Amino acid sequence: MTIDINLQLIAEDALKDKKAGAIIVMDPRDGAIRAMASRPTFDLNFFSKDFKPEKEYKELFNSPEKPLFNRALNAYDPGSVWKIITALAGLESGKFPSDTMLETKPCITYGSQCFREHNDLGFGVIGYEDALRVSSNTFFYQIGYGVGVDKIHEVSRKLGFNSLSGIEISEQENIGLVASSEWAKEGRGWGEPGRTPWVPEDIASMSIGQFVVQVTPIQIARAYAAIANGGYLVTPHLVKKEEENFLTKKRIKIDIDPNNIELIKSGLRKVVESGTGVSINYGISNLPPVSGKTGTAEDGEGGLDHAWFVCFTPYEKSELLIVAFAQNTPGGGSVHALPMAREILKVWNSKK
């Protein structure tokens, strides 16, 4: 298997104080999974027992915590880790080129609602890199509204969303949802066709990864790997393959301008240098340059907020990518998800 036991153990340990969540550690060059952990978990030995007591069976299969549910492959609101998709949609559309500067505000009205900036003030006039660095909402609302739902959907498909990742355990995997105007027209999966149109409020939510966007940690890993490796979509895998040219067979060059990918990558570096992810550097010496993105997402099903953090290192020729997710753990990605990634980076850096 591709699993690194040191990283697997620390991933499981990092999750132990979380009610629920997942960690994925992957090589962004070829998709090899170095660690995958989901919480709550269960004792694997239960399934090898000759006699399975009914009490234990019921505790496992009927538990409201759903320990058999693989959080790494289930779909959730991604929040701000989704902003790289909206950014790429803006860049690829040509409507918002790389030198775009937009005024951020306390809130912007779409439909009947004023969608707020997370600091309730705005960040002045900023471009893509600083918008990622400070994780501005109102910057990305404007980009999303300007390009429209279907451009965001199109770019997301190129990065592997709305489809299975290709990992060997795909029977556990959720395909997720990235909305489109066609999806809304057809009834949003629950209504009558023609009765649930796309509304202005949808685009604001979609632009920052809320409500009409549901993605899995493994899908997020693939998308960020494409930024880390310079534009190749990899297939996550758990089993080592020996055949020749495995790397090239499994890597798909995505149809996105490499300059746009490089701009996003540079913005993600700023997140960690001086933005919302700066604390990843605390307590680790001699760490290669890290790039990353924090995310705090409202739960579309009404639960407490989710916390996300994604990072990869080194900046050039990245070898390691981490997705850390804490389900229904309010307080922010930098507070609850980032420290889990930092523990993994510490072990990886010390073991080399």
C-alpha positions as CSV (number, residue, x, y, z in Angstrom):
1,M,0.0,0.0,0.0
2,T,0.9,3.6,-0.4
3,I,0.2,4.4,3.3
4,D,3.0,5.8,5.4
5,I,2.5,4.3,8.9
6,N,4.1,7.3,10.7
7,L,1.7,9.7,8.9
8,Q,-1.3,7.4,9.3
9,L,-0.8,7.2,13.1
10,I,-0.4,10.9,13.6
11,A,-3.4,11.6,11.4
12,E,-5.5,9.3,13.6
13,D,-4.1,10.9,16.7
14,A,-4.7,14.5,15.4
15,L,-8.4,13.7,15.0
16,K,-8.9,12.1,18.4
17,D,-10.3,15.2,20.2
18,K,-12.7,16.0,17.3
19,K,-16.3,14.9,17.4
20,A,-16.1,14.1,13.7
21,G,-13.8,14.8,10.8
22,A,-11.2,13.5,8.3
23,I,-7.6,13.9,7.3
24,I,-6.1,13.0,3.9
25,V,-2.3,13.1,3.3
26,M,-1.4,12.7,-0.4
27,D,1.5,13.0,-2.8
28,P,0.3,15.7,-5.2
29,R,2.6,14.5,-7.9
30,D,0.9,11.1,-8.5
31,G,-2.1,10.9,-6.1
32,A,-0.5,8.3,-3.7
33,I,-2.4,8.4,-0.4
34,R,0.1,8.6,2.5
35,A,-2.6,8.7,5.2
36,M,-6.4,8.7,5.4
37,A,-8.3,8.9,8.6
38,S,-11.9,9.4,9.5
39,R,-13.5,10.0,12.9
40,P,-15.5,8.6,14.7
41,T,-14.0,5.3,13.9
42,F,-14.3,1.7,15.2
43,D,-12.3,-1.4,16.1
44,L,-11.5,-3.2,12.8
45,N,-11.1,-6.4,14.8
46,F,-14.8,-6.6,15.3
47,F,-15.2,-8.0,11.7
48,S,-12.7,-10.8,12.2
49,K,-14.4,-12.2,15.3
50,D,-16.0,-15.6,14.9
51,F,-18.8,-14.6,17.2
52,K,-20.1,-11.0,17.0
53,P,-22.2,-10.1,20.1
54,E,-25.5,-8.4,19.2
55,K,-24.8,-5.5,21.6
56,E,-21.5,-4.7,19.9
57,Y,-23.2,-5.1,16.5
58,K,-25.9,-2.7,17.3
59,E,-23.5,-0.2,18.8
60,L,-21.6,-0.2,15.6
61,F,-24.4,-0.2,13.0
62,N,-27.0,1.8,14.8
63,S,-24.8,4.5,16.4
64,P,-26.0,8.0,15.6
65,E,-22.3,9.0,15.3
66,K,-22.1,6.7,12.2
67,P,-18.6,5.3,12.8
68,L,-18.8,3.3,9.6
69,F,-19.2,6.4,7.5
70,N,-15.9,7.5,5.8
71,R,-15.8,11.3,6.3
72,A,-12.8,11.6,3.9
73,L,-15.1,10.5,1.0
74,N,-18.4,12.2,2.0
75,A,-19.6,15.6,0.8
76,Y,-19.8,18.8,2.9
77,D,-19.9,22.6,2.4
78,P,-16.3,23.6,1.7
79,G,-16.5,27.2,2.6
80,S,-13.4,29.3,1.7
81,V,-11.2,26.4,0.5
82,W,-13.6,26.6,-2.5
83,K,-12.5,30.2,-3.4
84,I,-9.7,28.9,-5.6
85,I,-12.3,27.6,-8.0
86,T,-14.2,30.9,-8.2
87,A,-10.8,32.6,-8.7
88,L,-9.9,30.3,-11.6
89,A,-13.4,30.8,-13.1
90,G,-12.8,34.6,-13.0
91,L,-9.3,34.3,-14.6
92,E,-10.4,31.7,-17.2
93,S,-13.4,33.7,-18.3
94,G,-11.3,36.7,-19.3
95,K,-13.7,39.0,-17.5
96,F,-11.4,39.3,-14.5
97,P,-7.8,39.0,-15.7
98,S,-4.8,38.6,-13.3
99,D,-4.4,42.3,-12.7
100,T,-8.1,42.8,-11.5
101,M,-8.6,45.0,-8.5
102,L,-11.9,45.1,-6.8
103,E,-13.3,47.1,-3.9
104,T,-14.3,44.9,-1.0
105,K,-17.2,46.1,1.3
106,P,-18.9,45.3,4.6
107,C,-21.6,43.6,2.6
108,I,-23.0,43.3,-1.0
109,T,-26.7,42.8,-1.8
110,Y,-27.8,39.9,-4.0
111,G,-31.6,39.4,-4.4
112,S,-33.1,40.2,-1.0
113,Q,-30.1,39.6,1.2
114,C,-26.9,41.5,2.0
115,F,-24.0,39.0,2.0
116,R,-21.4,40.1,4.5
117,E,-17.7,40.3,4.6
118,H,-16.3,38.1,7.3
119,N,-14.7,41.1,9.2
120,D,-17.9,43.2,8.6
121,L,-15.6,46.0,7.2
122,G,-14.1,45.0,3.9
123,F,-10.4,45.0,3.0
124,G,-10.2,48.0,0.7
125,V,-9.3,47.6,-3.0
126,I,-7.5,44.3,-3.5
127,G,-6.5,41.7,-6.2
128,Y,-6.6,37.9,-6.4
129,E,-3.5,37.2,-4.2
130,D,-4.6,39.4,-1.3
131,A,-8.2,38.2,-1.6
132,L,-7.0,34.7,-1.0
133,R,-4.6,35.8,1.7
134,V,-7.3,37.5,3.8
135,S,-10.0,35.2,2.4
136,S,-12.3,38.1,1.4
137,N,-15.9,37.1,0.8
138,T,-17.0,40.2,-1.1
139,F,-14.1,40.0,-3.6
140,F,-15.3,36.5,-4.6
141,Y,-19.0,37.4,-4.6
142,Q,-18.2,39.9,-7.3
143,I,-16.1,37.5,-9.3
144,G,-18.8,34.8,-9.1
145,Y,-21.6,37.1,-10.0
146,G,-19.6,38.5,-12.9
147,V,-18.8,35.1,-14.5
148,G,-22.0,33.2,-13.5
149,V,-22.8,29.8,-12.2
150,D,-22.0,27.8,-15.3
151,K,-18.5,29.1,-15.6
152,I,-17.8,28.1,-12.0
153,H,-19.3,24.7,-12.7
154,E,-17.3,24.3,-15.9
155,V,-14.0,25.0,-14.1
156,S,-14.9,22.8,-11.2
157,R,-15.5,19.9,-13.5
158,K,-12.0,20.3,-14.9
159,L,-10.6,20.0,-11.4
160,G,-12.5,16.8,-10.7
161,F,-15.6,17.9,-8.9
162,N,-19.1,16.4,-9.5
163,S,-17.3,13.1,-10.2
164,L,-15.8,10.2,-8.4
165,S,-12.0,10.5,-7.7
166,G,-11.0,7.1,-9.0
167,I,-9.8,5.8,-5.6
168,E,-10.1,2.1,-5.2
169,I,-12.7,2.3,-2.4
170,S,-15.2,4.3,-4.6
171,E,-18.2,2.4,-3.2
172,Q,-17.8,4.5,-0.1
173,E,-17.5,7.8,-2.1
174,N,-20.1,10.5,-2.5
175,I,-20.1,12.4,-5.9
176,G,-21.0,15.6,-4.2
177,L,-22.8,18.6,-5.8
178,V,-21.7,21.6,-7.8
179,A,-24.7,23.5,-8.9
180,S,-25.5,24.7,-12.4
181,S,-28.3,26.6,-14.0
182,E,-29.5,23.3,-15.6
183,W,-29.6,21.6,-12.2
184,A,-31.7,24.5,-10.8
185,K,-34.0,24.4,-13.9
186,E,-34.5,20.6,-13.5
187,G,-35.7,20.9,-9.9
188,R,-32.6,21.0,-7.7
189,G,-32.9,17.3,-7.1
190,W,-36.1,17.7,-5.0
191,G,-38.5,20.1,-6.8
192,E,-40.5,20.1,-10.0
193,P,-38.7,21.2,-13.2
194,G,-39.2,24.9,-14.0
195,R,-40.3,25.6,-10.4
196,T,-36.9,26.1,-8.7
197,P,-35.0,28.7,-10.9
198,W,-31.5,29.9,-10.2
199,V,-31.7,33.1,-8.0
200,P,-29.2,35.8,-7.3
201,E,-28.7,34.6,-3.7
202,D,-27.4,31.3,-5.1
203,I,-24.4,32.8,-6.8
204,A,-23.2,34.6,-3.7
205,S,-23.4,31.3,-1.7
206,M,-21.7,29.3,-4.5
207,S,-18.8,31.8,-4.9
208,I,-17.6,31.1,-1.4
209,G,-18.5,27.4,-1.2
210,Q,-21.8,27.4,0.5
211,F,-25.2,25.5,0.2
212,V,-25.2,24.8,-3.5
213,V,-21.7,23.4,-3.3
214,Q,-21.1,20.1,-1.5
215,V,-17.6,18.5,-2.0
216,T,-15.6,15.7,-0.4
217,P,-12.2,16.0,1.2
218,I,-10.7,13.7,-1.5
219,Q,-12.1,16.0,-4.2
220,I,-10.5,19.0,-2.5
221,A,-7.2,17.1,-2.3
222,R,-7.3,16.5,-6.1
223,A,-8.1,20.1,-6.9
224,Y,-5.3,21.5,-4.7
225,A,-2.9,18.9,-6.0
226,A,-3.5,20.3,-9.5
227,I,-2.4,23.7,-8.2
228,A,0.6,22.2,-6.4
229,N,1.9,20.1,-9.3
230,G,1.4,22.8,-12.0
231,G,-1.9,21.7,-13.6
232,Y,-2.3,17.9,-13.6
233,L,-5.3,16.1,-12.3
234,V,-4.1,13.0,-10.4
235,T,-6.0,9.8,-9.4
236,P,-5.9,9.2,-5.6
237,H,-4.8,5.6,-5.0
238,L,-4.0,3.3,-2.0
239,V,-2.2,0.5,-3.8
240,K,1.2,0.8,-5.4
241,K,1.3,0.0,-9.1
242,E,4.4,-1.4,-10.7
243,E,3.6,-0.9,-14.4
244,E,5.7,1.5,-16.4
245,N,4.7,5.1,-16.8
246,F,2.2,4.9,-14.0
247,L,2.7,8.5,-13.2
248,T,2.0,9.7,-16.7
249,K,-1.0,7.4,-17.2
250,K,-2.7,8.6,-14.0
251,R,-2.0,12.4,-14.6
252,I,-4.3,14.3,-16.8
253,K,-3.2,17.8,-18.0
254,I,-6.1,20.1,-17.2
255,D,-7.3,22.7,-19.7
256,I,-6.5,25.8,-17.6
257,D,-3.9,28.4,-18.3
258,P,-0.7,27.6,-16.4
259,N,-0.3,31.3,-15.6
260,N,-3.6,31.3,-13.8
261,I,-2.6,28.2,-11.8
262,E,0.6,29.9,-10.9
263,L,-1.3,33.1,-9.7
264,I,-3.5,30.9,-7.4
265,K,-0.4,29.1,-6.1
266,S,1.2,32.4,-5.3
267,G,-1.9,33.6,-3.4
268,L,-1.9,30.4,-1.4
269,R,1.7,31.0,-0.4
270,K,0.7,34.5,0.9
271,V,-2.1,32.9,3.0
272,V,0.6,31.1,5.0
273,E,3.2,33.9,4.9
274,S,1.0,36.7,6.2
275,G,-2.7,35.7,6.0
276,T,-5.3,33.5,7.7
277,G,-2.9,30.4,7.7
278,V,0.2,32.1,9.2
279,S,0.1,29.9,12.3
280,I,1.0,26.8,10.4
281,N,4.6,27.9,10.8
282,Y,4.5,28.0,14.7
283,G,6.5,25.5,16.5
284,I,8.2,23.9,13.4
285,S,11.8,24.7,12.4
286,N,13.4,24.1,9.0
287,L,10.1,23.5,7.3
288,P,10.1,24.0,3.5
289,P,7.8,26.8,2.3
290,V,4.1,25.9,2.8
291,S,1.1,27.1,0.8
292,G,-2.4,26.7,2.0
293,K,-6.0,27.9,2.6
294,T,-8.2,28.0,5.6
295,G,-12.0,27.5,5.4
296,T,-14.9,28.0,7.7
297,A,-18.2,26.7,6.3
298,E,-21.8,27.0,7.5
299,D,-23.4,23.5,7.5
300,G,-26.1,23.5,4.8
301,E,-28.0,20.9,6.9
302,G,-28.3,23.3,9.9
303,G,-25.5,22.0,12.1
304,L,-22.5,23.9,13.6
305,D,-19.8,25.3,11.3
306,H,-17.2,23.0,9.6
307,A,-13.5,23.8,9.8
308,W,-11.1,23.2,6.9
309,F,-7.4,23.6,6.1
310,V,-5.6,22.5,3.0
311,C,-1.8,22.9,2.5
312,F,1.0,21.6,0.3
313,T,4.8,21.8,0.6
314,P,7.5,22.5,-0.7
315,Y,6.2,25.5,-2.8
316,E,8.3,24.3,-5.7
317,K,8.0,20.6,-6.6
318,S,5.5,19.9,-3.9
319,E,5.8,16.4,-2.3
320,L,3.1,16.5,0.3
321,L,-0.5,17.7,0.4
322,I,-2.8,17.7,3.5
323,V,-6.5,18.2,3.8
324,A,-7.7,18.6,7.4
325,F,-11.5,18.7,8.1
326,A,-13.3,19.0,11.4
327,Q,-17.1,18.4,11.0
328,N,-19.4,20.7,12.9
329,T,-16.6,22.2,14.9
330,P,-17.3,25.9,15.0
331,G,-14.5,28.5,15.5
332,G,-12.7,28.5,12.2
333,G,-10.4,26.5,10.0
334,S,-7.3,28.2,11.4
335,V,-8.3,27.2,14.9
336,H,-9.5,23.6,14.5
337,A,-8.2,22.2,11.2
338,L,-4.9,23.9,10.7
339,P,-3.3,22.5,14.0
340,M,-4.1,19.0,12.8
341,A,-2.2,19.6,9.5
342,R,0.7,21.2,11.5
343,E,1.1,17.9,13.5
344,I,1.4,16.0,10.3
345,L,3.9,18.4,8.9
346,K,6.0,18.1,12.0
347,V,6.2,14.3,11.7
348,W,6.8,14.4,7.9
349,N,9.6,17.0,8.4
350,S,11.3,15.1,11.1
351,K,11.2,11.7,9.4
352,K,12.0,13.1,5.9
